[in-house]
Amino acid sequence: MFFLCVLWLLFAAKQCYSQVVVVETSDISYQIAGIFEKQAVTQRLAFNESMRQNQLSAPDVSANDENEKRIKNWRLDPVILQPSRSDSYSVWRHLCSVKSMQPIAIFGPQNPIFDGAIRDQCAIANIPHIQATWQPTEPDIEEETPDVNKDEINTEQTPVYKNISINFYPPADDISFAYAMLLEYYRWDNFAVLYEDDYGLTRIQKILAEYSNKYPITVRRLNPNTDNFKIFKELSEFKEYRVVLDCHVDHLVKYLTEARSVNMVNHYQHYVLTSMDASMVAKDLTQFQSNITWLSITDFETLQDAQHFLAPRVGKWTSETTQLDSPPVSDIETEALLMNDIASHVLKALQKVGDIKDITKPDEELCKNREPWSVGALLQNEILKMQSTGVTGNIEFNEFGHRVNYTLYVNEIHLSKNPAIIGTWRSDTRGEIVVDRPSSELLNQQQTSKHFIIISRKAKPYFYDKTKCPEGDETCVEEDADPKYEGFSVDLVKHIFDTLRKHNFNYTYSFFHDKDKSYGKYDPEMKKWDGLIGDLLDKKADLAVCDLTITQERKEVVDFSVPFMSLGISILYTKERKIPPAMFSFLNPYTFDVWMYTATAYCLVSIVLFVCSRISPADWENPQPCDKEPEELENIWNFKNCAWLTMGSIMTQGCDILPKAIGSRWVCAMWWFFAVIVCQTYIAQLSASMTTAMESDPIDSVENLAKQQKVLYGALRGGSTLDFFKGSKDKTFRRMYENMIANPVVLVTSNDEGERRVDKGDGKYAFFMESCTIEYKLKRNCNLKKVGGELDSKDYGIAMPANSPFRTHINQAILELKELTILDKIKRKWWEDKYGANQCEGTTDENDVEGDLEMDNLMGAFLVLILGLVVSLFITAAEFFNEVRNIVVREQVSHKEVFIKELKASLNFFQLQKPVLRNPSRAPSVTSTESAKKNTKRAANIENFIEFEKEVQ
Ligand code: ASP
């Protein structure tokens, strides 16, 4: 049993023994040289530290013993060179002077001026040259393909050394292009550029070459050693809101502080920093409460993480002495962070080379032999081919040693918020900035607090002094939106800020009103904007809220919110007043000439009828129808009757007697035809002229207004309405503008003054006003009317300094108010409910009234009637006295007796008969005389007729 156990143990031990693999670790260390100038402390420390810290453990593929595993520990051994003089050859001499120098790669120096010489020396020795700095592309390098003898390139096994630097920093061209894309994204048109050295100018030139050169750009050089207030003041005077600032990260805070002291750093300014290291001072930048953007190759948010793998190390990078409190990785400049990426990337490449062939170290006497290093080309090739990931993302190179396929981050500080990455730019696509703002950017954002100064302009119903309720009047409800002012704008602002507060914005506001402020016009002589727009440009206020029209010219210097009201220009004019009709307005339908011709025609026709009826036998009638053979014929158509008939016809009344002869009937027919036409046209004209008897020719369109001279027209001085005429391409409007300018008294300083002038102007003045204000005025002043349609269409908006970061918030709030129909309600309140609205309801435009004639219109007709009656009384009296005289003569009685008797008989209204007055003593003689007269007359007629018969035979 014991024996069996021993056997089993021996067997198990053998088994175990055969499983044991001996792991042997061997350190393989290669020198890497770093050339640093004196001041590049962080880079030097970072280089030293990173090279030491990074190591790559990889199995040794050459080991063939199964039970013996060899792990090679690839390490880099940094050698720091700090040349005393920084001319290129002294650097190389310095490198050569160091004994036992066997670097497999040389890094630096980071000064682009000397780096070319080192690269060339490296090329001679076939030692890869590495860089990690912004490098202005030299034309010879840019254009030339690397120094490669094409015949020698056959396979991957025998790579040829290229005279290039492998730069871990993104290529300068790419960076410039990415910045150009950034400006494109922000749509910067005019902006200022500040730089502090020649490299900065080179960077800026590249950016501008990529971006558009069609915009005016102010370029100034800053001096890091003195103050630059003058430059920033100048920018402030130029109203530059956007600045591209190229400076060393250490000077950023200095420059921004200087700019702030001249009000060039505030909510409305936007700075684009070309320094990719700006993340280092991000916290300081936040305090400027401005808008700042920069690109970086590192993800700022990740670097801030305390767990970042570099976090424990970077403390040693900042000072020679070990730091207890490590700064966050984000505080380290990119060039230093790149040292870590270089170390790990080179180690990987080195290890790959080691897999291929034995790495012989470069000759000890590097400078003496001048023999190229046999592994150099292979190592350079592997570094170029290798792909790795580091602090700066994906690391890959093209054949020129430039980085490719990396991403730049767009870091943005918006107001006092923390920096955020709002987008990226990818080098592989070389496209636009891909924006990926956090969705909470608009409303519901983080809390921001601000007190807004709001300027306005007094004009009803938008903004005016609050009407206090009389004491003791309990029915009166005072407006409570603002302690001093009321109106549409006041309510609008209140609702906007209520909405913003609902979305957690800690915004407050107060109104500020400056007397006699105009809306805002550019004065080309002074090169200045006046009015509300001028105040916004001078940053005296944050918002301008009133009936301020959005115009293209204003939009170029300030920002506008989305519109809150739409309108167009129209004409304010007085309603026409009716002329008190003339006494004889019934004569109006015809001119004097027509009346005269008609009267002449009347006389002529009466005469013609008289003549025709005298001549026509048919009009000679038997006076005694019972007497078949009358002795005489009678013609009733004396001139009196003829004139009566024609009069009756033209008066459309007709006449009891009518002619019988064809000729005289034809005369009548023609006259009736004429009478029909004359009467009908008279009636038509009369009704038209009576209902539209207006004071003056009505102005019913702008063309009508432009054509005439009697009515003056004007607009608001310095407003967008006048500008509309000024900038119009329409000839009529241009002419109207010139007329207004030629006679400046027609221009007014407020809409109220315009309204007053129209009202008092007795139709002699028309005023161009915006339609919504006209609408308001018409509801309160019933003498006014709007003439014609709208000449254009535009909007009112809230203005704010250009680049205002609050625009999005205000826009959102206005849109919300629109959707909830609150804007409509506010408008209805101030237009239709408040202060004397609707007082014109029920009053109609006299223009529209048709038909209703008043007494005045018919006064003349009444007068003619009365006069006619009076005349008829006189005629009747004359007839009466004539008859009295006849009786007196005939009967030989006294006048008095005849007059009294005749008058009594006439005025006895109940008697239809009256006695014929006779003088009893003279009655027969009168009768005999009468009959004798008759008989004599008849005999004479018969005689005449017999003579006529004889003549005919
Ligand atoms: N609302 C106009 C402006 O903003 C004033 C006007 O011209 O009627 O200029």
Residues whose N, C-alpha, C, O or C-beta is under 5 A from the ligand:
A	BS01	LIG	Y519 D547 L548 T549 L716 G718 G719 S720 T721 L722 E770
